[in-house]
Amino acid sequence: MTAIARITLLTLVLGLSAYAVQRYPRRHSFNL
């Protein structure tokens, strides 16, 4: 995996997590 691919995946995951947390404020499995 290239660094760019890794950064892209990380950004995507973080973005989705942030979106999910905003949408569903009951944080259940977001203990990072």
HTML snippet that shows the backbone in 3Dmol.js (N, CA, C, O; Angstrom):
<script src="https://3Dmol.org/build/3Dmol-min.js"></script>
<div id="view" style="width:600px;height:400px;position:relative"></div>
<script>
const pdb = `
ATOM      1  N   MET A   1       0.841  -1.208   0.000  1.00  0.00           N
ATOM      2  CA  MET A   1       0.000   0.000   0.000  1.00  0.00           C
ATOM      3  C   MET A   1       0.865   1.243   0.000  1.00  0.00           C
ATOM      4  O   MET A   1       1.827   1.344   0.762  1.00  0.00           O
ATOM      5  N   THR A   2       0.528   2.165  -0.837  1.00  0.00           N
ATOM      6  CA  THR A   2       1.294   3.411  -0.852  1.00  0.00           C
ATOM      7  C   THR A   2       0.822   4.322   0.264  1.00  0.00           C
ATOM      8  O   THR A   2      -0.251   4.127   0.836  1.00  0.00           O
ATOM      9  N   ALA A   3       1.632   5.310   0.562  1.00  0.00           N
ATOM     10  CA  ALA A   3       1.278   6.256   1.626  1.00  0.00           C
ATOM     11  C   ALA A   3      -0.009   6.998   1.269  1.00  0.00           C
ATOM     12  O   ALA A   3      -0.847   7.258   2.133  1.00  0.00           O
ATOM     13  N   ILE A   4      -0.156   7.335  -0.007  1.00  0.00           N
ATOM     14  CA  ILE A   4      -1.352   8.067  -0.442  1.00  0.00           C
ATOM     15  C   ILE A   4      -2.609   7.234  -0.217  1.00  0.00           C
ATOM     16  O   ILE A   4      -3.625   7.743   0.256  1.00  0.00           O
ATOM     17  N   ALA A   5      -2.533   5.960  -0.557  1.00  0.00           N
ATOM     18  CA  ALA A   5      -3.684   5.080  -0.355  1.00  0.00           C
ATOM     19  C   ALA A   5      -4.022   4.975   1.121  1.00  0.00           C
ATOM     20  O   ALA A   5      -5.190   4.972   1.509  1.00  0.00           O
ATOM     21  N   ARG A   6      -2.973   4.887   1.943  1.00  0.00           N
ATOM     22  CA  ARG A   6      -3.190   4.789   3.390  1.00  0.00           C
ATOM     23  C   ARG A   6      -3.857   6.042   3.947  1.00  0.00           C
ATOM     24  O   ARG A   6      -4.797   5.961   4.737  1.00  0.00           O
ATOM     25  N   ILE A   7      -3.361   7.196   3.525  1.00  0.00           N
ATOM     26  CA  ILE A   7      -3.925   8.473   3.983  1.00  0.00           C
ATOM     27  C   ILE A   7      -5.376   8.608   3.513  1.00  0.00           C
ATOM     28  O   ILE A   7      -6.242   9.066   4.258  1.00  0.00           O
ATOM     29  N   THR A   8      -5.624   8.204   2.266  1.00  0.00           N
ATOM     30  CA  THR A   8      -6.982   8.280   1.728  1.00  0.00           C
ATOM     31  C   THR A   8      -7.938   7.417   2.532  1.00  0.00           C
ATOM     32  O   THR A   8      -9.032   7.854   2.889  1.00  0.00           O
ATOM     33  N   LEU A   9      -7.520   6.182   2.816  1.00  0.00           N
ATOM     34  CA  LEU A   9      -8.369   5.283   3.597  1.00  0.00           C
ATOM     35  C   LEU A   9      -8.609   5.824   4.991  1.00  0.00           C
ATOM     36  O   LEU A   9      -9.726   5.769   5.505  1.00  0.00           O
ATOM     37  N   LEU A  10      -7.553   6.350   5.602  1.00  0.00           N
ATOM     38  CA  LEU A  10      -7.675   6.888   6.957  1.00  0.00           C
ATOM     39  C   LEU A  10      -8.648   8.063   6.979  1.00  0.00           C
ATOM     40  O   LEU A  10      -9.497   8.156   7.866  1.00  0.00           O
ATOM     41  N   THR A  11      -8.521   8.954   6.005  1.00  0.00           N
ATOM     42  CA  THR A  11      -9.416  10.106   5.917  1.00  0.00           C
ATOM     43  C   THR A  11     -10.861   9.662   5.730  1.00  0.00           C
ATOM     44  O   THR A  11     -11.778  10.214   6.337  1.00  0.00           O
ATOM     45  N   LEU A  12     -11.047   8.653   4.876  1.00  0.00           N
ATOM     46  CA  LEU A  12     -12.380   8.133   4.618  1.00  0.00           C
ATOM     47  C   LEU A  12     -12.997   7.559   5.880  1.00  0.00           C
ATOM     48  O   LEU A  12     -14.152   7.841   6.201  1.00  0.00           O
ATOM     49  N   VAL A  13     -12.219   6.749   6.596  1.00  0.00           N
ATOM     50  CA  VAL A  13     -12.712   6.130   7.825  1.00  0.00           C
ATOM     51  C   VAL A  13     -13.039   7.193   8.867  1.00  0.00           C
ATOM     52  O   VAL A  13     -14.083   7.132   9.517  1.00  0.00           O
ATOM     53  N   LEU A  14     -12.139   8.171   9.025  1.00  0.00           N
ATOM     54  CA  LEU A  14     -12.392   9.233   9.999  1.00  0.00           C
ATOM     55  C   LEU A  14     -13.613  10.052   9.611  1.00  0.00           C
ATOM     56  O   LEU A  14     -14.413  10.421  10.471  1.00  0.00           O
ATOM     57  N   GLY A  15     -13.762  10.336   8.341  1.00  0.00           N
ATOM     58  CA  GLY A  15     -14.912  11.086   7.867  1.00  0.00           C
ATOM     59  C   GLY A  15     -16.211  10.340   8.137  1.00  0.00           C
ATOM     60  O   GLY A  15     -17.190  10.929   8.596  1.00  0.00           O
ATOM     61  N   LEU A  16     -16.217   9.047   7.851  1.00  0.00           N
ATOM     62  CA  LEU A  16     -17.415   8.244   8.095  1.00  0.00           C
ATOM     63  C   LEU A  16     -17.725   8.153   9.578  1.00  0.00           C
ATOM     64  O   LEU A  16     -18.888   8.199   9.978  1.00  0.00           O
ATOM     65  N   SER A  17     -16.686   8.023  10.394  1.00  0.00           N
ATOM     66  CA  SER A  17     -16.895   7.957  11.842  1.00  0.00           C
ATOM     67  C   SER A  17     -17.494   9.267  12.352  1.00  0.00           C
ATOM     68  O   SER A  17     -18.440   9.260  13.139  1.00  0.00           O
ATOM     69  N   ALA A  18     -16.936  10.387  11.896  1.00  0.00           N
ATOM     70  CA  ALA A  18     -17.438  11.691  12.321  1.00  0.00           C
ATOM     71  C   ALA A  18     -18.893  11.866  11.884  1.00  0.00           C
ATOM     72  O   ALA A  18     -19.716  12.380  12.642  1.00  0.00           O
ATOM     73  N   TYR A  19     -19.204  11.439  10.660  1.00  0.00           N
ATOM     74  CA  TYR A  19     -20.563  11.536  10.142  1.00  0.00           C
ATOM     75  C   TYR A  19     -21.520  10.688  10.967  1.00  0.00           C
ATOM     76  O   TYR A  19     -22.620  11.128  11.303  1.00  0.00           O
ATOM     77  N   ALA A  20     -21.097   9.476  11.290  1.00  0.00           N
ATOM     78  CA  ALA A  20     -21.936   8.579  12.081  1.00  0.00           C
ATOM     79  C   ALA A  20     -22.171   9.141  13.481  1.00  0.00           C
ATOM     80  O   ALA A  20     -23.281   9.067  14.008  1.00  0.00           O
ATOM     81  N   VAL A  21     -21.123   9.700  14.078  1.00  0.00           N
ATOM     82  CA  VAL A  21     -21.253  10.272  15.421  1.00  0.00           C
ATOM     83  C   VAL A  21     -22.200  11.474  15.391  1.00  0.00           C
ATOM     84  O   VAL A  21     -23.015  11.641  16.298  1.00  0.00           O
ATOM     85  N   GLN A  22     -22.096  12.308  14.357  1.00  0.00           N
ATOM     86  CA  GLN A  22     -22.986  13.464  14.252  1.00  0.00           C
ATOM     87  C   GLN A  22     -24.430  13.023  14.052  1.00  0.00           C
ATOM     88  O   GLN A  22     -25.353  13.614  14.613  1.00  0.00           O
ATOM     89  N   ARG A  23     -24.615  11.981  13.249  1.00  0.00           N
ATOM     90  CA  ARG A  23     -25.958  11.507  12.961  1.00  0.00           C
ATOM     91  C   ARG A  23     -26.578  10.776  14.127  1.00  0.00           C
ATOM     92  O   ARG A  23     -27.757  10.956  14.433  1.00  0.00           O
ATOM     93  N   TYR A  24     -25.777   9.949  14.777  1.00  0.00           N
ATOM     94  CA  TYR A  24     -26.277   9.164  15.901  1.00  0.00           C
ATOM     95  C   TYR A  24     -25.476   9.528  17.138  1.00  0.00           C
ATOM     96  O   TYR A  24     -24.468   8.881  17.421  1.00  0.00           O
ATOM     97  N   PRO A  25     -25.893  10.543  17.885  1.00  0.00           N
ATOM     98  CA  PRO A  25     -25.104  11.068  18.996  1.00  0.00           C
ATOM     99  C   PRO A  25     -24.902  10.088  20.146  1.00  0.00           C
ATOM    100  O   PRO A  25     -24.066  10.333  21.016  1.00  0.00           O
ATOM    101  N   ARG A  26     -25.664   8.960  20.170  1.00  0.00           N
ATOM    102  CA  ARG A  26     -25.353   7.999  21.219  1.00  0.00           C
ATOM    103  C   ARG A  26     -24.090   7.277  20.804  1.00  0.00           C
ATOM    104  O   ARG A  26     -24.126   6.427  19.914  1.00  0.00           O
ATOM    105  N   ARG A  27     -22.981   7.601  21.431  1.00  0.00           N
ATOM    106  CA  ARG A  27     -21.732   6.993  20.992  1.00  0.00           C
ATOM    107  C   ARG A  27     -21.640   5.616  21.559  1.00  0.00           C
ATOM    108  O   ARG A  27     -21.298   5.462  22.732  1.00  0.00           O
ATOM    109  N   HIS A  28     -21.930   4.603  20.779  1.00  0.00           N
ATOM    110  CA  HIS A  28     -21.635   3.346  21.332  1.00  0.00           C
ATOM    111  C   HIS A  28     -20.280   2.818  21.028  1.00  0.00           C
ATOM    112  O   HIS A  28     -19.527   2.666  21.989  1.00  0.00           O
ATOM    113  N   SER A  29     -19.871   2.527  19.893  1.00  0.00           N
ATOM    114  CA  SER A  29     -18.576   1.892  19.791  1.00  0.00           C
ATOM    115  C   SER A  29     -17.527   2.841  19.250  1.00  0.00           C
ATOM    116  O   SER A  29     -16.688   2.460  18.433  1.00  0.00           O
ATOM    117  N   PHE A  30     -17.584   4.084  19.714  1.00  0.00           N
ATOM    118  CA  PHE A  30     -16.607   5.050  19.220  1.00  0.00           C
ATOM    119  C   PHE A  30     -15.589   5.418  20.289  1.00  0.00           C
ATOM    120  O   PHE A  30     -15.276   6.592  20.487  1.00  0.00           O
ATOM    121  N   ASN A  31     -15.080   4.407  20.970  1.00  0.00           N
ATOM    122  CA  ASN A  31     -14.059   4.663  21.990  1.00  0.00           C
ATOM    123  C   ASN A  31     -12.693   4.489  21.356  1.00  0.00           C
ATOM    124  O   ASN A  31     -12.075   3.431  21.477  1.00  0.00           O
ATOM    125  N   LEU A  32     -12.220   5.534  20.675  1.00  0.00           N
ATOM    126  CA  LEU A  32     -10.941   5.417  19.984  1.00  0.00           C
ATOM    127  C   LEU A  32      -9.814   5.836  20.905  1.00  0.00           C
ATOM    128  O   LEU A  32      -8.649   5.808  20.508  1.00  0.00           O
TER     129      LEU A  32
END
`;
const viewer = $3Dmol.createViewer("view");
viewer.addModel(pdb, "pdb");
viewer.setStyle({}, {cartoon: {color: "spectrum"}});
viewer.zoomTo();
viewer.render();
</script>
